[in-house]
Amino acid sequence: MKTRAAVLEQGSTRFEIKELDVDAPGPGEVHVKFVAAGLCHSDLHLIDGDIVPRFPIVAGHEGSGIVEEVGPGVTKVKPGDHVVCSFIPVCGRCRYCASGRSNMCDNGAYLVSGNAFDGTFRYHADGRDYGSFSMLGTFSERATLSELSVVKIDEWLPLDVAVLVGCGVPTGWGTAVNAGAVTAGDTVVVYGIGGVGINAVQGAVSAGAKFVVVVDPVQFKLDTALKFGATHAFTDPKEAAAKINELTWGQGADQALVTVGVVDEEVIADAFAAIGKGGTLVVTGQAHPEKLTIHVPSGELVRYEKVIRGSQYGSCNPHYDIVKLLRMYDAGRLKLDELITKYYTLDEVNDMVDDLRDGKLIRGAIRF
């Protein structure tokens, strides 16, 4: 079957729309017609070199759509089912899945290789194989995926909104609720209010945080965070730190959540200084894998028992939490519609990237 897709070649800084052949589903696979795809900063990392996949590759790892065909042995879904993609294909059997940490499923090893579990590829054109980012490649009208990569959702939910729960929403929400363990009365500071950070705000508010302080250089993002329940907003991290010190009578924040697009030493230093005794610094944002971006005074780490931890996928269980978060949305307890700043067509994918870089988006999404 033919599909149009946004493809990234090695060394390219712009997506190219190409017509590709996509394979029919094999054993354990499903064929999905996408309705929507969201843009994460992780897709920009493919361009900027902070994530180095096998090229050429079809980008995109947030997707929602309808199952059109299933391969032999598929039991999770059937044709006609509405699904949201999980960017980690959860096996349910490895050590990490079996111990309740399916966000670290061993299948994560396939995320940047772009191939299926058997080492082959599902997209082809002009005698070449095209990879799929996170084994998904959602910047395409159609895709053939592992059944482990799709989560069936309630059919009455709008797919062009539900798409956000594939990555940005659980990653941010879980950064606060799971990794940060925010509880009622806590003081939380969030660095970086994009598609992940805004949902860290939602998570902290839902968990009962007393103060939620946000830091971002873009005023539009700060204004949005205040609408989502943040209590204080700053463009300058030093001003934010002074306010946190005032609000907590000098005790510091309980949690500092780093959800910036690209993590550097400066934001880590600011976040580490902002937390008080026993405080937790959660790093969710990405950086180039060879860059050493965490340098903190070990004496302060030891004396004050501060905690630094990473969080992948918001430390969520994707196949459980995707459904849970959507049912919270359905009950009016989670904002999703308000997250999408603008919809684009597939042909406008580079405009969407430019708008994200320019600070114009909380979240942009493609409607197919």
VOBA-1610 file (N, C-alpha, C; in pm, whole numbers, padded with zeros to 5 digits, always signed):
BEGIN
Met+00084-00118+00000Met+00000+00000+00000Met+00088+00124+00000Lys+00040+00231-00061Lys+00114+00356-00067Lys+00077+00446+00051Thr+00174+00528+00090Thr+00148+00627+00195Thr+00238+00748+00170Arg+00191+00865+00209Arg+00274+00985+00209Arg+00328+01006+00349Ala+00457+01042+00358Ala+00520+01051+00488Ala+00625+01161+00490Ala+00652+01214+00609Ala+00758+01313+00629Ala+00885+01239+00664Val+00984+01251+00578Val+01107+01171+00587Val+01225+01263+00618Leu+01314+01214+00699Leu+01437+01287+00730Leu+01557+01207+00681Glu+01638+01270+00596Glu+01762+01209+00548Glu+01877+01251+00641Gln+01983+01175+00641Gln+02099+01208+00723Gln+02155+01345+00684Gly+02176+01430+00783Gly+02230+01563+00759Gly+02129+01666+00717Ser+02004+01626+00696Ser+01901+01720+00653Ser+01846+01796+00772Thr+01810+01921+00750Thr+01748+02001+00854Thr+01599+02026+00828Arg+01547+01970+00720Arg+01406+01986+00685Arg+01348+01850+00649Phe+01221+01833+00680Phe+01151+01711+00641Phe+01112+01719+00493Glu+01116+01606+00428Glu+01074+01595+00289Glu+00954+01502+00280Ile+00850+01544+00211Ile+00732+01459+00195Ile+00754+01365+00077Lys+00748+01235+00103Lys+00770+01134+00000Lys+00657+01032+00000Glu+00638+00971-00116Glu+00545+00859-00124Glu+00623+00730-00103Leu+00579+00652-00007Leu+00647+00528+00027Leu+00553+00410+00011Asp+00612+00293-00004Asp+00536+00168+00006Asp+00542+00122+00150Val+00428+00080+00204Val+00426+00028+00340Val+00377-00117+00335Asp+00448-00204+00404Asp+00417-00347+00402Asp+00284-00378+00469Ala+00224-00487+00428Ala+00108-00541+00498Ala+00154-00598+00631Pro+00065-00608+00729Pro+00107-00658+00860Pro+00144-00806+00857Gly+00256-00839+00921Gly+00297-00976+00939Gly+00251-01028+01075Pro+00304-01140+01119Pro+00266-01194+01250Pro+00290-01094+01362Gly+00187-01074+01445Gly+00199-00984+01558Gly+00195-00837+01523Glu+00157-00804+01398Glu+00157-00664+01354Glu+00017-00617+01316Val+00001-00485+01316Val-00126-00424+01279Val-00099-00311+01179His-00195-00288+01092His-00185-00176+00998His-00283-00068+01043Val-00230+00054+01062Val-00308+00164+01119Val-00314+00278+01017Lys-00434+00332+00999Lys-00452+00457+00926Lys-00458+00568+01029Phe-00357+00657+01026Phe-00348+00761+01127Phe-00452+00871+01102Val-00504+00922+01213Val-00593+01038+01211Val-00516+01164+01251Ala-00420+01147+01343Ala-00343+01262+01391Ala-00205+01218+01437Ala-00113+01314+01437Ala+00022+01292+01488Ala+00068+01419+01557Gly+00127+01404+01676Gly+00175+01519+01750Gly+00324+01540+01730Leu+00368+01665+01744Leu+00510+01698+01734Leu+00569+01716+01873Cys+00670+01635+01905Cys+00745+01649+02030Cys+00882+01708+02001His+00944+01764+02105His+01080+01814+02086His+01175+01701+02052Ser+01140+01578+02090Ser+01225+01465+02054Ser+01238+01449+01903Asp+01135+01489+01828Asp+01145+01485+01682Asp+01246+01587+01631Leu+01257+01700+01702Leu+01360+01798+01666Leu+01499+01745+01698His+01510+01659+01800His+01640+01601+01833His+01695+01519+01715Leu+01606+01462+01634Leu+01651+01389+01515Leu+01723+01482+01418Ile+01672+01604+01407Ile+01733+01703+01318Ile+01861+01759+01379Asp+01859+01784+01509Asp+01969+01853+01575Asp+02083+01762+01615Gly+02062+01631+01606Gly+02169+01537+01637Gly+02176+01492+01781Asp+02079+01533+01865Asp+02079+01486+02003Asp+02029+01342+02013Ile+01953+01299+01914Ile+01918+01157+01897Ile+01967+01118+01759Val+02043+01009+01752Val+02104+00969+01624Val+02046+00835+01581Pro+01947+00837+01490Pro+01885+00714+01443Pro+01955+00658+01320Arg+01899+00555+01266Arg+01942+00503+01136Arg+01861+00577+01030Phe+01927+00641+00934Phe+01861+00716+00828Phe+01853+00634+00700Pro+01757+00670+00610Pro+01648+00766+00625Pro+01542+00714+00720Ile+01466+00807+00777Ile+01369+00766+00878Ile+01241+00848+00865Val+01129+00783+00889Val+01000+00851+00900Val+00986+00897+01045Ala+00971+01026+01066Ala+00968+01081+01201Ala+00829+01065+01262Gly+00820+01110+01386Gly+00693+01109+01457Gly+00679+00991+01551His+00643+01019+01677His+00622+00909+01772His+00498+00931+01858Glu+00417+01032+01826Glu+00283+01046+01883Glu+00184+01022+01771Gly+00099+00925+01784Gly+00003+00897+01678Gly-00125+00837+01731Ser-00234+00865+01661Ser-00364+00803+01691Ser-00431+00769+01560Gly-00508+00662+01560Gly-00573+00624+01435Gly-00664+00505+01452Ile-00695+00442+01339Ile-00790+00331+01334Ile-00722+00210+01273Val-00735+00097+01337Val-00677-00028+01286Val-00754-00071+01163Glu-00683-00093+01053Glu-00748-00138+00929Glu-00727-00286+00901Glu-00617-00342+00950Glu-00587-00483+00920Glu-00495-00534+01030Val-00508-00663+01062Val-00419-00723+01161Val-00354-00847+01100Gly-00233-00876+01145Gly-00160-00992+01099Gly-00192-01116+01181Pro-00133-01230+01143Pro-00157-01354+01217Pro-00115-01342+01363Gly-00197-01397+01450Gly-00164-01404+01591Gly-00197-01282+01672Val-00249-01177+01611Val-00281-01055+01685Val-00408-01075+01767Thr-00399-01045+01896Thr-00514-01064+01985Thr-00554-00936+02057Lys-00468-00835+02059Lys-00497-00714+02136Lys-00603-00627+02072Val-00601-00617+01940Val-00693-00528+01870Val-00747-00599+01747Lys-00851-00536+01688Lys-00912-00590+01567Lys-00939-00474+01472Pro-00966-00501+01345Pro-00998-00393+01252Pro-01116-00310+01302Gly-01100-00178+01290Gly-01202-00085+01337Gly-01175-00027+01473Asp-01084-00087+01549Asp-01052-00035+01682Asp-00979+00099+01671His-01009+00188+01764His-00939+00316+01775His-00820+00297+01869Val-00705+00348+01829Val-00584+00325+01907Val-00502+00452+01921Val-00426+00458+02030Val-00320+00556+02050Val-00189+00478+02055Cys-00085+00532+01994Cys+00044+00463+01991Cys+00121+00489+02120Ser+00192+00388+02163Ser+00290+00400+02270Ser+00428+00399+02206Phe+00511+00501+02237Phe+00641+00506+02168Phe+00738+00401+02221Ile+00702+00332+02329Ile+00774+00213+02372Ile+00682+00094+02353Pro+00721-00003+02269Pro+00640-00124+02251Pro+00656-00216+02372Val+00554-00222+02454Val+00563-00289+02584Val+00535-00438+02569Cys+00634-00521+02607Cys+00620-00666+02590Cys+00539-00730+02700Gly+00545-00675+02824Gly+00473-00732+02936Gly+00542-00850+03001Arg+00660-00891+02951Arg+00723-01013+03000Arg+00865-00994+03051Cys+00935-00891+03005Cys+01074-00874+03045Cys+01083-00838+03194Arg+01205-00833+03245Arg+01226-00804+03387Arg+01159-00674+03429Tyr+01165-00573+03344Tyr+01115-00441+03382Tyr+00963-00436+03375Cys+00905-00494+03272Cys+00758-00501+03266Cys+00703-00583+03382Ala+00768-00694+03411Ala+00719-00784+03516Ala+00729-00721+03654Ser+00816-00622+03670Ser+00830-00556+03799Ser+00760-00421+03801Gly+00670-00397+03706Gly+00589-00276+03706Gly+00657-00154+03650Arg+00765-00172+03572Arg+00838-00059+03513Arg+00840-00072+03361Ser+00721-00083+03303Ser+00712-00110+03160Ser+00760+00007+03075Asn+00775+00125+03135Asn+00834+00237+03061Asn+00980+00209+03025Met+01040+00110+03089Met+01177+00071+03060Met+01184-00068+02996Cys+01077-00107+02930Cys+01074-00237+02862Cys+01198-00255+02775Asp+01249-00377+02771Asp+01368-00406+02691Asp+01349-00373+02543Asn+01224-00365+02498Asn+01200-00329+02358Asn+01240-00185+02326Gly+01269-00107+02431Gly+01320+00027+02408Gly+01449+00029+02329Ala+01517-00083+02322Ala+01642-00091+02245Ala+01618-00069+02096Tyr+01494-00082+02050Tyr+01463-00069+01908Tyr+01421+00072+01867Leu+01415+00165+01962Leu+01349+00292+01935Leu+01416+00375+01827Val+01549+00377+01822Val+01616+00460+01722Val+01667+00382+01603Ser+01662+00248+01610Ser+01709+00169+01495Ser+01613+00179+01378Gly+01484+00198+01409Gly+01387+00219+01302Gly+01335+00095+01235Asn+01381-00021+01278Asn+01337-00146+01215Asn+01242-00222+01306Ala+01180-00326+01250Ala+01093-00411+01329Ala+01177-00509+01411Phe+01111-00589+01494Phe+01184-00681+01582Phe+01269-00781+01504Asp+01228-00815+01383Asp+01305-00914+01306Asp+01419-00851+01227Gly+01441-00722+01246Gly+01553-00655+01179Gly+01521-00599+01043Thr+01398-00620+00995Thr+01358-00569+00864Thr+01280-00439+00880Phe+01244-00379+00767Phe+01178-00248+00768Phe+01041-00259+00701Arg+00953-00165+00735Arg+00815-00168+00683Arg+00789-00059+00580Tyr+00876+00041+00569Tyr+00863+00145+00467Tyr+00973+00127+00363His+00935+00148+00234His+01033+00131+00125His+01001+00230+00012Ala+01107+00270-00060Ala+01090+00352-00182Ala+01224+00357-00255Asp+01218+00351-00387Asp+01337+00367-00471Asp+01450+00272-00430Gly+01414+00149-00396Gly+01515+00050-00362Gly+01577+00068-00224Arg+01523+00158-00142Arg+01577+00181-00008Arg+01474+00148+00099Asp+01523+00108+00216Asp+01438+00087+00332Asp+01437+00214+00418Tyr+01321+00249+00469Tyr+01305+00366+00554Tyr+01267+00321+00694Gly+01339+00374+00793Gly+01310+00339+00931Gly+01188+00412+00983Ser+01147+00375+01103Ser+01031+00435+01170Ser+01075+00478+01309Phe+01069+00608+01336Phe+01111+00656+01467Phe+01027+00591+01576Ser+01093+00537+01677Ser+01028+00468+01789Ser+00942+00350+01742Met+00982+00291+01629Met+00907+00181+01568Met+00764+00223+01531Leu+00745+00355+01510Leu+00613+00408+01478Leu+00614+00484+01345Gly+00687+00595+01340Gly+00684+00678+01219Gly+00547+00736+01195Thr+00498+00816+01292Thr+00359+00863+01285Thr+00340+00981+01190Phe+00449+01039+01138Phe+00433+01145+01038Phe+00411+01080+00902Ser+00312+00993+00897Ser+00277+00918+00778Ser+00127+00893+00780Glu+00068+00885+00663Glu-00076+00858+00659Glu-00109+00719+00711Arg-00018+00625+00692Arg-00040+00486+00732Arg+00089+00427+00787Ala+00075+00323+00867Ala+00193+00254+00920Ala+00157+00111+00956Thr+00257+00025+00947Thr+00245-00111+00996Thr+00331-00123+01121Leu+00267-00159+01233Leu+00329-00151+01364Leu+00316-00284+01438Ser+00400-00301+01539Ser+00381-00412+01631Ser+00254-00390+01712Glu+00182-00498+01742Glu+00064-00482+01827Glu+00104-00434+01967Leu+00231-00449+02003Leu+00278-00402+02133Leu+00287-00250+02139Ser+00278-00185+02023Ser+00291-00039+02015Ser+00159+00035+02012Val+00046-00037+02019Val-00083+00030+02012Val-00166-00001+02136Val-00244+00098+02178Val-00330+00085+02295Val-00472+00118+02252Lys-00562+00024+02268Lys-00702+00047+02232Lys-00764+00148+02328Ile-00840+00244+02272Ile-00905+00346+02354Ile-01055+00347+02326Asp-01128+00418+02409Asp-01272+00429+02391Asp-01305+00502+02261Glu-01398+00448+02185Glu-01423+00497+02049Glu-01489+00633+02045Trp-01548+00679+02154Trp-01615+00810+02151Trp-01518+00925+02175Leu-01394+00894+02207Leu-01296+01000+02232Leu-01241+01052+02100Pro-01222+01184+02087Pro-01171+01241+01961Pro-01024+01204+01940Leu-00997+01137+01830Leu-00861+01090+01805Leu-00761+01202+01784Asp-00808+01317+01732Asp-00715+01427+01707Asp-00678+01501+01835Val-00741+01464+01947Val-00703+01516+02078Val-00633+01405+02159Ala-00686+01284+02150Ala-00630+01171+02223Ala-00485+01144+02184Val-00443+01190+02067Val-00307+01166+02019Val-00203+01213+02119Leu-00231+01317+02196Leu-00132+01374+02287Leu-00098+01281+02402Val-00183+01185+02428Val-00161+01094+02541Val-00063+00983+02502Gly-00013+00986+02381Gly+00087+00889+02340Gly+00225+00919+02395Cys+00253+01046+02426Cys+00386+01081+02476Cys+00383+01200+02570Gly+00352+01319+02519Gly+00371+01442+02595Gly+00294+01447+02725Val+00169+01403+02723Val+00087+01412+02845Val+00137+01317+02953Pro+00150+01188+02927Pro+00199+01101+03035Pro+00341+01131+03078Thr+00425+01177+02984Thr+00563+01209+03021Thr+00566+01324+03120Gly+00487+01428+03095Gly+00483+01541+03187Gly+00410+01508+03315Trp+00292+01451+03300Trp+00211+01415+03416Trp+00289+01325+03510Gly+00349+01221+03454Gly+00422+01126+03537Gly+00549+01183+03596Thr+00609+01282+03529Thr+00727+01347+03586Thr+00694+01405+03723Ala+00576+01462+03735Ala+00532+01518+03864Ala+00479+01410+03958Val+00385+01331+03910Val+00311+01240+03997Val+00390+01114+04031Asn+00457+01057+03933Asn+00530+00932+03956Asn+00675+00956+04000Ala+00753+01019+03912Ala+00894+01038+03943Ala+00915+01139+04055Gly+00841+01248+04051Gly+00855+01351+04154Gly+00781+01320+04282Ala+00683+01229+04273Ala+00601+01191+04390Ala+00545+01314+04462Val+00491+01408+04384Val+00430+01528+04441Val+00310+01488+04526Thr+00300+01549+04644Thr+00186+01523+04732Thr+00123+01655+04774Ala+00009+01646+04840Ala-00064+01765+04882Ala+00023+01855+04970Gly+00024+01984+04935Gly+00098+02081+05014Gly+00240+02106+04969Asp+00288+02031+04870Asp+00425+02047+04822Asp+00442+02177+04743Thr+00567+02221+04735Thr+00605+02331+04647Thr+00688+02275+04534Val+00644+02302+04411Val+00704+02242+04292Val+00749+02353+04198Val+00866+02334+04135Val+00910+02427+04032Val+00934+02347+03905Val+00883+02398+03793Val+00894+02332+03663Val+00974+02421+03569Tyr+01080+02366+03512Tyr+01164+02439+03418Tyr+01133+02392+03277Gly+01078+02482+03194Gly+01045+02449+03056Gly+00899+02413+03041Ile+00821+02503+02977Ile+00677+02481+02966Ile+00641+02457+02819Gly+00680+02339+02772Gly+00636+02294+02641Gly+00531+02187+02658Gly+00524+02095+02562Gly+00423+01990+02568Gly+00439+01895+02685Val+00561+01883+02736Val+00584+01800+02855Val+00567+01883+02982Gly+00631+01998+02988Gly+00625+02081+03108Gly+00485+02123+03147Ile+00401+02155+03050Ile+00266+02198+03082Ile+00188+02086+03149Asn+00221+01962+03113Asn+00154+01849+03176Asn+00216+01811+03310Ala+00341+01850+03332Ala+00397+01840+03466Ala+00322+01936+03559Val+00285+02052+03506Val+00203+02145+03583Val+00069+02080+03615Gln+00004+02021+03515Gln-00125+01955+03540Gln-00112+01846+03646Gly-00004+01767+03636Gly+00016+01660+03733Gly+00037+01712+03873Ala+00118+01817+03886Ala+00145+01873+04019Ala+00019+01932+04080Val-00059+02001+03998Val-00184+02060+04048Val-00280+01950+04093Ser-00294+01847+04011Ser-00385+01737+04044Ser-00342+01666+04172Ala-00211+01657+04195Ala-00160+01590+04315Ala-00175+01674+04440Gly-00214+01801+04424Gly-00242+01885+04540Gly-00131+01978+04581Ala-00035+02007+04491Ala+00073+02098+04526Ala+00018+02233+04570Lys+00079+02290+04673Lys+00036+02420+04724Lys+00080+02532+04631Phe+00206+02525+04589Phe+00262+02624+04496Phe+00324+02550+04377Val+00293+02597+04257Val+00355+02545+04135Val+00419+02664+04064Val+00550+02671+04069Val+00627+02780+04010Val+00681+02734+03875Val+00662+02814+03770Val+00710+02775+03638Val+00813+02875+03588Val+00909+02822+03511Val+01018+02903+03458Val+01032+02874+03309Asp+01023+02978+03228Asp+01038+02964+03083Asp+01066+03102+03025Pro+01151+03113+02923Pro+01180+03244+02866Pro+01069+03302+02781Val+00968+03222+02747Val+00861+03265+02656Val+00737+03303+02737Gln+00694+03428+02727Gln+00582+03476+02808Gln+00453+03403+02774Phe+00431+03372+02646Phe+00310+03298+02605Phe+00297+03166+02680Lys+00410+03098+02699Lys+00406+02970+02768Lys+00379+02989+02917Leu+00434+03095+02974Leu+00407+03123+03115Leu+00259+03156+03136Asp+00203+03236+03046Asp+00061+03272+03058Asp-00026+03147+03049Thr+00012+03054+02959Thr-00063+02929+02946Thr-00054+02846+03072Ala+00066+02839+03131Ala+00085+02760+03253Ala-00003+02813+03367Leu-00018+02943+03376Leu-00104+03000+03480Leu-00250+02958+03460Lys-00292+02944+03335Lys-00428+02899+03307Lys-00446+02752+03343Phe-00334+02676+03347Phe-00340+02534+03380Phe-00318+02509+03530Gly-00308+02615+03609Gly-00299+02598+03753Gly-00169+02638+03818Ala-00067+02680+03741Ala+00055+02730+03803Ala+00022+02853+03888Thr+00094+02869+03997Thr+00066+02981+04088Thr+00160+03100+04066His+00279+03075+04015His+00377+03181+03992His+00456+03149+03866Ala+00492+03254+03790Ala+00560+03233+03662Ala+00672+03334+03645Phe+00787+03285+03596Phe+00905+03369+03582Phe+00982+03336+03454Thr+01037+03439+03393Thr+01130+03417+03282Thr+01272+03398+03332Asp+01301+03446+03451Asp+01436+03442+03507Asp+01441+03339+03621Pro+01523+03235+03609Pro+01529+03133+03715Pro+01576+03187+03849Lys+01658+03293+03849Lys+01704+03350+03976Lys+01588+03418+04049Glu+01500+03484+03974Glu+01382+03544+04036Glu+01289+03435+04089Ala+01279+03326+04015Ala+01196+03214+04060Ala+01251+03158+04191Ala+01383+03144+04200Ala+01444+03089+04320Ala+01418+03179+04441Ala+01426+03311+04419Ala+01400+03404+04529Ala+01256+03392+04578Lys+01163+03375+04483Lys+01022+03362+04521Lys+00997+03231+04595Ile+01062+03123+04549Ile+01048+02994+04617Ile+01099+03005+04760Asn+01210+03073+04779Asn+01267+03092+04912Asn+01169+03168+05003Glu+01102+03268+04943Glu+01003+03345+05020Glu+00881+03259+05054Leu+00830+03186+04955Leu+00708+03107+04974Leu+00727+02996+05077Thr+00848+02943+05086Thr+00872+02826+05172Thr+00945+02862+05300Trp+00955+02992+05331Trp+01024+03035+05452Trp+01168+02982+05453Gly+01229+02984+05336Gly+01369+02946+05326Gly+01397+02797+05314Gln+01292+02715+05308Gln+01314+02570+05305Gln+01337+02515+05165Gly+01300+02587+05061Gly+01322+02540+04924Gly+01209+02454+04873Ala+01213+02428+04743Ala+01108+02347+04679Ala+01122+02201+04717Asp+01009+02131+04713Asp+01010+01986+04737Asp+01052+01910+04612Gln+01011+01962+04496Gln+01046+01899+04368Gln+01084+02006+04267Ala+01188+01977+04189Ala+01223+02058+04072Ala+01217+01966+03951Leu+01133+02001+03854Leu+01108+01916+03738Leu+01167+01982+03614Val+01267+01917+03554Val+01338+01974+03440Val+01280+01913+03313Thr+01199+01992+03244Thr+01131+01945+03122Thr+01164+02033+03002Val+01281+02097+03006Val+01322+02181+02893Val+01351+02094+02771Gly+01350+02158+02652Gly+01374+02083+02529Gly+01512+02023+02521Val+01614+02099+02565Val+01752+02051+02567Val+01812+02083+02702Val+01851+01981+02776Val+01904+01998+02911Val+02049+02044+02903Asp+02086+02144+02985Asp+02225+02187+02995Asp+02263+02202+03142Glu+02391+02230+03168Glu+02440+02240+03305Glu+02371+02350+03384Glu+02337+02459+03317Glu+02281+02574+03387Glu+02145+02543+03447Val+02058+02478+03370Val+01925+02449+03424Val+01933+02345+03535Ile+02026+02251+03525Ile+02043+02154+03633Ile+02091+02223+03760Ala+02185+02316+03746Ala+02235+02389+03862Ala+02124+02471+03928Asp+02043+02538+03846Asp+01932+02616+03900Asp+01833+02527+03974Ala+01800+02412+03913Ala+01702+02322+03973Ala+01754+02261+04102Phe+01881+02223+04104Phe+01940+02163+04223Phe+01944+02262+04338Ala+01974+02388+04307Ala+01979+02491+04410Ala+01839+02524+04463Ala+01736+02503+04381Ala+01600+02542+04421Ala+01537+02446+04519Ile+01579+02318+04518Ile+01517+02221+04609Ile+01584+02228+04747Gly+01505+02198+04849Gly+01555+02201+04985Gly+01599+02065+05034Lys+01613+02051+05164Lys+01653+01924+05224Lys+01556+01813+05185Gly+01612+01703+05139Gly+01529+01589+05099Gly+01452+01610+04971Gly+01480+01721+04900Gly+01408+01750+04777Gly+01451+01660+04662Thr+01366+01655+04561Thr+01389+01568+04445Thr+01399+01651+04318Leu+01504+01628+04242Leu+01522+01688+04110Leu+01497+01580+04007Val+01397+01599+03922Val+01364+01502+03818Val+01406+01558+03683Val+01488+01482+03610Val+01534+01522+03478Val+01459+01439+03374Thr+01374+01507+03298Thr+01296+01441+03192Thr+01341+01488+03055Gly+01388+01612+03044Gly+01437+01663+02916Gly+01558+01586+02868Gln+01584+01597+02738Gln+01693+01522+02675Gln+01814+01611+02651Ala+01926+01548+02630Ala+02048+01615+02585Ala+02125+01516+02499His+02227+01563+02428His+02308+01472+02347His+02367+01365+02439Pro+02362+01238+02397Pro+02404+01129+02487Pro+02549+01136+02532Glu+02634+01210+02461Glu+02775+01218+02498Glu+02806+01341+02583Lys+02709+01427+02606Lys+02732+01548+02684Lys+02708+01521+02832Leu+02800+01568+02916Leu+02785+01556+03061Leu+02722+01684+03112Thr+02596+01676+03150Thr+02520+01797+03181Thr+02483+01809+03328Ile+02517+01712+03410Ile+02481+01717+03552Ile+02609+01727+03635His+02632+01847+03688His+02746+01873+03776His+02693+01947+03899Val+02694+01880+04013Val+02640+01939+04136Val+02738+01917+04249Pro+02734+02002+04352Pro+02823+01984+04468Pro+02783+01862+04549Ser+02873+01767+04559Ser+02839+01642+04627Ser+02816+01662+04776Gly+02884+01762+04834Gly+02862+01788+04977Gly+02718+01824+05006Glu+02662+01909+04922Glu+02521+01948+04940Glu+02429+01830+04911Leu+02465+01749+04813Leu+02386+01631+04781Leu+02380+01537+04902Val+02493+01520+04969Val+02501+01428+05082Val+02437+01487+05207Arg+02478+01608+05243Arg+02430+01666+05369Arg+02280+01685+05372Tyr+02224+01726+05260Tyr+02081+01755+05255Tyr+01998+01642+05194Glu+02065+01531+05164Glu+01997+01414+05109Glu+01907+01449+04992Lys+01959+01534+04905Lys+01885+01565+04784Lys+01890+01445+04689Val+01787+01434+04607Val+01776+01321+04514Val+01772+01374+04371Ile+01852+01313+04284Ile+01847+01341+04141Ile+01808+01213+04071Arg+01702+01218+03991Arg+01661+01097+03920Arg+01613+01133+03780Gly+01629+01038+03690Gly+01576+01054+03556Gly+01437+00994+03546Ser+01367+01034+03441Ser+01233+00979+03420Ser+01208+00960+03272Gln+01185+00837+03232Gln+01151+00801+03095Gln+01001+00780+03086Tyr+00937+00849+02992Tyr+00791+00832+02972Tyr+00714+00868+03099Gly+00769+00959+03181Gly+00702+00995+03304Gly+00693+00881+03403Ser+00782+00781+03388Ser+00779+00664+03476Ser+00640+00601+03480Cys+00570+00609+03365Cys+00434+00556+03354Cys+00434+00411+03305Asn+00320+00347+03318Asn+00291+00219+03254Asn+00206+00253+03132Pro+00265+00262+03012Pro+00192+00317+02897Pro+00057+00251+02870His+00051+00120+02875His-00072+00053+02837His-00182+00066+02942Tyr-00145+00109+03061Tyr-00245+00140+03163Tyr-00272+00289+03168Asp-00166+00369+03172Asp-00182+00512+03196Asp-00241+00587+03077Ile-00218+00541+02955Ile-00281+00606+02839Ile-00433+00601+02852Val-00485+00485+02887Val-00630+00470+02905Val-00677+00550+03026Lys-00603+00545+03135Lys-00642+00617+03257Lys-00651+00767+03232Leu-00549+00822+03167Leu-00548+00967+03143Leu-00660+01009+03051Leu-00691+00928+02952Leu-00801+00961+02862Leu-00935+00956+02934Arg-00949+00866+03029Arg-01074+00860+03105Arg-01083+00976+03204Met-00969+01025+03251Met-00970+01148+03330Met-01015+01266+03244Tyr-00966+01271+03121Tyr-01009+01375+03027Tyr-01159+01365+03002Asp-01208+01244+02982Asp-01350+01222+02955Asp-01435+01267+03074Ala-01378+01259+03194Ala-01450+01299+03315Ala-01431+01447+03349Gly-01357+01520+03263Gly-01335+01661+03286Gly-01227+01692+03388Arg-01139+01594+03417Arg-01036+01612+03519Arg-00897+01632+03459Leu-00887+01638+03328Leu-00758+01659+03262Leu-00783+01741+03136Lys-00703+01845+03116Lys-00717+01929+02998Lys-00632+01873+02883Leu-00697+01849+02769Leu-00625+01808+02649Leu-00650+01904+02533Asp-00776+01940+02510Asp-00808+02029+02398Asp-00727+02159+02406Glu-00712+02209+02528Glu-00644+02337+02548Glu-00494+02329+02523Leu-00440+02207+02514Leu-00296+02192+02491Leu-00257+02219+02346Ile-00348+02197+02253Ile-00315+02205+02111Ile-00328+02350+02064Thr-00214+02409+02036Thr-00212+02548+01991Thr-00259+02560+01848Lys-00221+02461+01764Lys-00254+02471+01622Lys-00245+02334+01556Tyr-00335+02310+01460Tyr-00329+02190+01377Tyr-00266+02226+01242Tyr-00198+02128+01182Tyr-00131+02144+01054Tyr-00166+02027+00963Thr-00142+02045+00834Thr-00148+01933+00742Thr-00010+01868+00735Leu-00002+01750+00677Leu+00127+01684+00662Leu+00224+01770+00581Asp+00173+01837+00478Asp+00260+01921+00395Asp+00313+02043+00469Glu+00252+02075+00583Glu+00296+02190+00663Glu+00387+02149+00779Val+00442+02028+00774Val+00521+01977+00886Val+00640+02067+00920Asn+00707+02123+00819Asn+00821+02209+00847Asn+00778+02342+00909Asp+00659+02390+00873Asp+00605+02510+00939Asp+00580+02481+01087Met+00531+02361+01116Met+00507+02323+01254Met+00638+02319+01333Val+00743+02266+01272Val+00874+02263+01337Val+00924+02404+01364Asp+00910+02492+01265Asp+00954+02631+01283Asp+00878+02699+01396Asp+00747+02675+01403Asp+00667+02737+01508Asp+00707+02687+01646Leu+00741+02558+01655Leu+00786+02504+01784Leu+00918+02569+01825Arg+01010+02581+01732Arg+01139+02644+01764Arg+01122+02790+01803Asp+01024+02855+01744Asp+01004+02998+01770Asp+00922+03024+01897Gly+00887+02919+01969Gly+00814+02937+02094Gly+00668+02971+02077Lys+00611+02936+01961Lys+00472+02971+01933Lys+00374+02860+01973Leu+00425+02744+02011Leu+00338+02630+02037Leu+00355+02576+02178Ile+00245+02539+02239Ile+00250+02444+02349Ile+00255+02305+02287Arg+00162+02280+02197Arg+00164+02156+02121Arg+00108+02180+01982Gly+00179+02129+01882Gly+00128+02130+01745Gly+00099+01987+01703Ala-00001+01969+01616Ala-00038+01836+01573Ala-00079+01836+01426Ile-00050+01725+01361Ile-00091+01704+01221Ile-00227+01635+01222Arg-00317+01688+01140Arg-00444+01617+01113Arg-00432+01558+00973Phe-00452+01429+00960Phe-00448+01365+00829Phe-00584+01371+00761
//
